[in-house]
């Protein structure tokens, strides 16, 4: 059996997706719910989770492209298809190394719409131009304007480690986004997407009518793919993957769930799968770490190390209030909300009595992929042997060659440079923790932390190994 249907991998344009007959998981019921309420919205989701596609779907809807929605849920719900003028701003187009690049990018977007609508007055300030553009379009068309901004926070995330540049960009975005409130009388609909909610940006401090639906139960499934949707839309791909893996349908589904499911975007929501990884698994007919292959923000792992963050806590032991989970302040130094927003942690449980969420890894792809990214931060890559891999340690234990295992451990720690040798016991515990957890991809390797118990236990098919770690004065 072969997969013959087109997976919409990397396709963020709804019109292109529909015209190319790609598989589409119908999210238009969410769209109808949003547009009929007509509020300004913000949606935060991790990268590669379908935000851009959903925004493109909104664009097609407001441009009145009814033919693209045939057979979808909204075709049953919407009776009056009206075309509106749409300003679509995609902040993904640049790397934003400084505020000047941001200004050039915004100037380019505004200029294209100014030319289209023959705007004669061009102010020097970008925020004034944006405001004037919205008002002019309204006056010329007689229709209120739709504003869609994708990845509003890309310039901020790209410069998060460069505080001076980040502050410059922050000030520029405050003025630009801030006009969306003063122009409200000319606006039909406003929708912004991003990864994180920078609480100091005026789009959230000044626009008090902007509704954040990022943790709303009613919209928890607007991005991502639920288990129900997998079974409804991807039966041919499930069967094909099962055949390629030589496993039953049930075991194949369990493998997909273990690797890609587990994201919860509200306190009581159904879990959803990472769509990018799931679609790639169906296309490539293999279960791998596709999301991590597209890159991990280096500043995250650096911040974890610099703040001496307890990595072990990331496995379901981080408590945070619902109020704090989606408010990130650069100057506060708390990385937990950012780990949630970027998709490395998710909601595992919720205590309504105290309004507290417990966070942890969503699935094995994130857990092991993130640990692989963390290990070189604690032991620099150039000091790790080229043939290093957790699997090699496991093979030693599987055949019962303890001497070879210990020699490999000694060689591994000998590669730590002298300047790191004065690190605390916590530093070395973290390295051992990451190493043994990475072994857990292949066997049962569990870190023990309760008083009186072993530091680590590794269980192979025939043997149980118990480890106790000590750091001496040398």
C-alpha positions in Angstrom: 0.0 0.0 0.0 1.3 3.5 -0.8 0.3 6.9 0.4 -1.1 8.8 -2.6 -2.7 11.7 -0.8 -0.9 15.0 -0.5 0.2 16.0 3.0 0.1 19.8 3.5 3.6 19.9 5.0 5.0 23.4 4.8 1.9 24.8 3.1 0.6 27.7 5.0 -1.6 29.2 2.4 -5.2 27.9 2.6 -6.0 28.7 -1.0 -2.9 26.8 -2.3 -3.8 23.8 0.0 -7.3 23.6 -1.3 -6.4 24.1 -5.0 -3.7 21.4 -4.7 -6.1 18.9 -3.2 -4.1 18.4 0.0 -5.6 16.6 3.0 -7.2 19.3 5.2 -8.4 18.8 8.8 -11.5 21.0 8.9 -11.1 23.8 11.5 -13.7 26.1 9.9 -16.3 25.6 12.7 -13.8 27.4 15.0 -13.5 30.1 12.3 -17.2 30.6 12.1 -17.5 30.8 15.9 -14.8 33.5 16.0 -16.0 35.7 13.1 -19.6 35.7 14.2 -18.5 37.1 17.6 -16.4 39.7 15.8 -14.0 40.5 18.6 -10.2 41.3 18.3 -8.4 38.1 19.2 -4.9 36.8 20.1 -3.9 33.2 19.7 -0.6 31.8 21.1 0.7 28.5 19.9 4.2 26.9 19.5 6.0 27.1 16.2 4.9 24.7 13.4 1.4 24.2 14.9 -0.7 25.6 12.1 -1.2 29.2 13.2 -0.3 30.6 9.8 -2.6 28.2 8.0 -5.5 29.2 10.3 -4.8 32.9 9.7 -4.7 32.3 5.9 -8.0 30.5 6.2 -9.5 33.6 7.9 -8.0 35.7 5.0 -9.7 33.6 2.4 -13.0 33.8 4.3 -13.0 37.6 4.6 -12.0 37.9 0.9 -15.3 36.1 0.2 -13.7 33.0 -1.6 -16.7 30.8 -1.0 -15.5 28.2 -3.5 -12.5 27.3 -1.4 -14.8 26.2 1.5 -17.1 23.8 -0.4 -17.6 20.6 1.6 -16.3 22.2 4.8 -18.3 22.8 7.9 -18.6 26.5 7.4 -20.3 26.0 4.1 -23.3 24.7 6.1 -23.1 27.6 8.6 -22.4 30.7 6.6 -25.3 32.0 4.5 -24.0 35.5 3.7 -20.5 35.6 2.0 -19.3 39.2 2.0 -15.9 40.4 0.8 -14.0 42.7 3.1 -10.7 44.6 2.6 -7.9 42.6 4.3 -4.6 43.8 5.6 -2.4 40.7 6.1 0.9 41.2 7.8 3.3 38.2 8.0 6.1 38.9 10.5 7.9 35.7 9.4 9.5 37.3 6.4 12.6 38.7 8.2 15.2 37.7 10.8 15.0 41.1 12.6 18.6 41.6 13.7 17.8 45.2 14.7 15.0 47.8 14.7 16.1 49.1 11.3 15.3 45.8 9.6 11.9 45.8 11.4 11.1 49.3 10.0 12.1 48.3 6.5 9.9 45.2 6.7 6.9 47.1 7.9 7.5 49.9 5.4 7.4 47.3 2.6 4.1 45.9 3.8 2.4 49.3 4.2 3.7 50.5 0.9 2.1 47.6 -1.0 -1.3 48.4 0.5 -0.9 52.1 0.0 -0.2 51.5 -3.7 -3.2 49.2 -4.0 -5.6 51.6 -2.4 -4.0 54.8 -3.9 -3.2 56.4 -0.5 -1.9 59.9 -1.1 -0.8 60.9 2.3 2.3 59.0 3.5 3.5 60.0 7.0 7.0 59.4 8.2 6.0 57.5 11.3 5.0 53.8 10.6 2.2 53.9 13.3 0.6 57.0 11.7 0.9 55.4 8.2 -0.8 52.2 9.5 -3.6 54.2 11.1 -4.1 56.4 8.0 -4.1 53.3 5.8 -6.9 51.6 7.8 -9.0 54.8 7.7 -8.4 55.5 4.0 -9.4 51.9 3.0 -12.6 52.2 5.0 -13.4 55.6 3.4 -12.7 54.3 -0.1 -14.4 51.0 0.1 -17.3 51.8 2.5 -16.4 48.6 4.3 -14.7 48.0 7.6 -11.2 46.6 7.4 -9.9 43.2 8.6 -6.4 43.1 10.1 -4.5 39.8 10.4 -1.0 39.7 11.9 0.9 36.5 11.8 3.7 35.8 14.4 3.5 39.3 15.8 6.3 38.5 18.3 8.9 37.2 15.8 11.1 40.3 16.1 11.0 40.1 19.9 11.9 36.4 20.1 14.7 36.8 17.5 16.4 39.4 19.7 15.5 38.1 23.2 19.2 37.7 24.1 20.1 41.2 23.0 18.4 43.4 25.5 19.2 46.8 23.9 18.0 45.8 20.5 15.1 44.0 22.0 14.0 47.2 23.8 14.3 49.2 20.5 12.1 46.7 18.8 9.7 46.6 21.7 9.2 50.4 21.5 8.7 50.3 17.7 6.0 47.5 18.0 4.2 49.3 20.8 3.5 52.3 18.6 2.7 50.2 15.6 0.3 47.7 17.2 -1.1 50.3 19.6 -3.1 52.0 16.8 -5.4 49.0 16.5 -7.4 50.3 19.5 -7.7 53.9 18.2 -8.7 52.6 14.8 -11.4 50.3 16.2 -14.3 52.2 14.5 -12.8 51.3 11.1 -12.1 47.7 11.9 -14.3 44.7 11.2 -12.1 42.0 12.7 -8.6 41.7 14.2 -6.6 38.5 14.8 -3.0 38.2 15.9 -1.0 35.1 16.3 2.3 34.5 18.1 4.3 32.1 20.2 4.5 34.1 23.4 2.5 36.9 25.0 5.0 39.6 25.9 3.0 41.3 28.6 4.8 44.7 28.3 3.8 45.1 24.6 1.0 47.7 24.3 -1.0 45.4 22.2 -1.8 43.6 25.4 -1.5 46.4 27.9 -3.4 49.1 25.9 -5.8 46.9 23.9 -7.9 45.8 26.8 -10.6 44.6 24.3 -8.3 42.1 22.7 -9.4 38.6 23.7 -6.7 36.1 24.4 -8.1 32.7 23.4 -4.8 30.8 23.9 -6.1 29.0 27.1 -9.8 29.0 26.2 -11.4 25.5 26.3 -13.7 26.5 23.3 -10.6 27.0 21.1 -8.1 24.5 22.5 -8.3 22.5 19.3 -8.1 25.3 16.8 -4.5 24.3 16.0 -3.1 20.8 16.2 -4.8 17.5 15.5 -6.9 15.6 18.0 -7.1 11.8 18.2 -10.6 11.9 16.9 -9.5 13.9 13.9 -6.6 11.5 13.2 -9.1 8.6 12.9 -11.5 10.6 10.9 -9.1 12.1 8.3 -6.1 9.7 8.1 -7.2 6.1 8.0 -5.3 5.4 4.7 -2.1 6.8 6.2 -2.5 4.9 9.4 -2.9 1.7 7.5 0.1 2.4 5.3 2.3 3.3 8.2 1.3 0.2 10.1 2.2 -1.9 7.1 5.6 -0.2 6.7 6.4 -0.6 10.4 5.1 -4.2 10.4 2.8 -3.5 13.3 -0.9 -3.6 14.0 -3.1 -0.6 13.5 -3.6 -0.3 17.3 0.2 -0.5 18.1 0.9 2.0 15.3 -1.6 4.4 16.8 -0.1 3.9 20.2 3.4 4.8 18.9 2.1 7.9 17.2 0.4 8.9 20.4 3.5 8.3 22.5 5.7 10.4 20.2 3.4 13.2 19.1 0.3 13.6 21.3 -0.1 15.2 24.7 -0.4 18.9 24.1 -3.0 20.6 26.2 -3.9 24.2 25.5 -6.4 24.8 28.3 -7.0 23.4 31.8 -9.6 20.8 30.7 -8.9 20.3 27.0 -8.5 17.1 24.9 -4.9 16.4 24.0 -3.7 17.3 20.5 -0.9 16.0 18.3 1.9 18.1 16.8 0.6 18.4 13.2 4.0 19.0 11.7 5.5 15.8 13.1 2.3 13.7 12.5 2.0 14.7 8.8 5.8 14.1 8.3 5.5 10.6 9.9 2.7 9.8 7.4 4.6 11.2 4.5 8.0 9.7 5.3 6.4 6.5 6.7 8.7 6.7 9.8 8.4 7.8 13.3 11.2 10.3 14.0 11.8 13.7 15.7 10.6 15.9 12.9 9.7 19.0 15.0 13.2 19.1 16.5 14.8 18.8 13.1 13.5 22.2 12.2 15.5 23.8 15.0 15.4 24.6 18.7 15.7 28.2 20.1 19.3 28.3 21.5 18.4 30.9 24.0 16.1 28.5 25.8 18.7 25.9 26.7 21.2 28.7 27.6 18.6 30.3 29.9 18.0 26.9 31.6 21.7 26.5 32.4 22.3 30.1 33.4 19.4 30.0 35.8 20.6 26.6 37.2 17.1 25.3 36.4 16.3 21.8 37.8 15.9 19.9 34.5 14.4 16.9 36.4 11.4 19.1 37.3 10.4 19.2 33.7 8.9 15.7 33.9 5.6 16.7 35.5 6.7 18.6 38.6 6.4 22.3 37.7 3.5 24.2 39.3 2.4 27.5 37.8 -0.8 29.6 38.1 -3.0 29.9 35.1 -2.6 33.6 35.3 1.2 33.4 35.0 1.3 30.7 32.3 0.8 33.1 29.4 2.5 36.2 30.7 6.2 36.5 29.9 8.4 39.3 31.1 12.0 39.3 29.8 13.3 41.2 32.9 11.6 38.7 35.3 13.9 35.9 34.3 11.2 33.2 34.8 11.6 30.7 32.0 8.7 28.4 32.8 6.0 30.4 31.0 8.3 30.6 27.9 8.9 26.8 28.0 5.1 26.3 27.9 4.5 28.8 25.2 7.2 27.4 22.9 5.9 23.9 23.3 8.5 22.2 25.4 6.1 21.9 28.4 2.4 21.5 28.4 -0.4 21.2 30.9 -0.5 17.8 32.5 -3.1 18.4 35.3 -5.0 21.3 36.8 -6.0 22.0 40.5 -9.1 24.1 40.4 -8.8 24.8 44.2 -5.6 26.8 43.8 -5.9 27.7 40.1 -2.6 25.8 39.5 -1.4 23.9 36.5 1.2 21.1 36.6 3.5 21.2 33.6 5.5 18.5 32.0 6.8 17.2 28.6 4.0 16.6 26.2 5.4 13.5 24.6 8.6 11.5 23.8 9.6 13.5 20.8 9.9 16.7 22.9 11.3 14.9 26.0 14.2 13.2 24.2 14.7 15.8 21.6 15.1 18.5 24.2 17.4 16.4 26.3 19.6 15.9 23.3 19.7 19.6 22.8 20.5 20.2 26.5 23.4 17.8 26.9 25.9 19.7 24.7 25.2 22.9 26.7 26.4 21.1 29.9 29.2 19.4 28.0 30.2 21.5 25.0 29.9 19.6 21.7 33.5 19.9 20.7 34.4 18.0 23.9 32.0 15.1 23.3 33.4 12.2 21.5 32.2 11.9 17.9 30.9 8.4 18.5 28.9 9.4 21.6 25.4 8.1 21.8 23.3 6.8 24.7 22.7 3.6 22.7 26.4 2.7 23.0 26.1 2.8 26.8 23.0 0.6 26.6 24.7 -2.0 24.5 27.4 -2.4 27.1 24.8 -3.0 29.8 22.7 -5.4 27.6 25.7 -7.7 27.2 26.7 -7.3 30.8 30.0 -5.6 30.1 30.2 -3.3 33.1 33.9 -2.6 32.6 33.2 -1.3 29.1 30.3 0.8 30.4 32.5 2.3 33.2 35.3 3.0 30.8 32.9 4.8 28.5 31.5 6.8 31.4 35.1 7.8 32.4 35.9 8.8 28.9 32.7 10.8 28.7 33.5 12.8 31.8 37.2 13.1 30.9 36.1 15.2 27.9 34.7 17.9 30.2 37.1 20.8 29.9 39.2 21.9 32.9 37.3 25.2 33.2 34.2 23.2 34.0 35.8 21.0 36.6 34.9 23.4 39.4 31.2 23.0 38.7 29.0 22.1 41.6 27.6 18.6 42.2 24.3 19.9 40.8 26.1 20.4 37.4 27.3 16.8 37.3 24.0 15.5 38.6 22.3 17.2 35.6 24.8 15.6 33.2 24.1 12.1 34.7 20.4 12.8 34.7 20.4 13.7 31.0 22.6 10.8 30.0 20.5 8.2 31.9 17.2 9.7 30.7 18.5 9.5 27.1 19.1 5.8 27.7 15.4 5.6 28.6 14.6 5.8 24.8 15.9 2.2 24.6 15.4 0.6 28.1 13.9 1.4 31.4 16.3 3.9 32.9 14.8 5.9 35.8 16.3 8.6 37.9 15.6 8.2 41.7 15.6 11.3 43.8 13.8 10.3 47.1 16.0 10.0 50.2 17.5 6.6 50.8 17.0 5.4 47.2 19.4 4.8 44.4 20.4 7.7 42.2 19.6 5.8 39.0 18.3 2.4 38.1 18.8 0.9 34.6 16.8 -2.2 33.8 17.6 -4.4 30.8 16.0 -7.6 29.7 18.0 -9.8 32.1 19.7 -7.4 34.6 19.0 -4.5 36.9 21.8 -2.1 37.4 21.8 0.2 40.5 23.9 3.4 40.4 25.0 5.7 43.2 26.9 8.9 42.3 29.4 10.7 44.5 31.5 13.8 43.8 34.8 13.9 45.7 36.9 17.0 46.4 39.0 16.3 43.3 
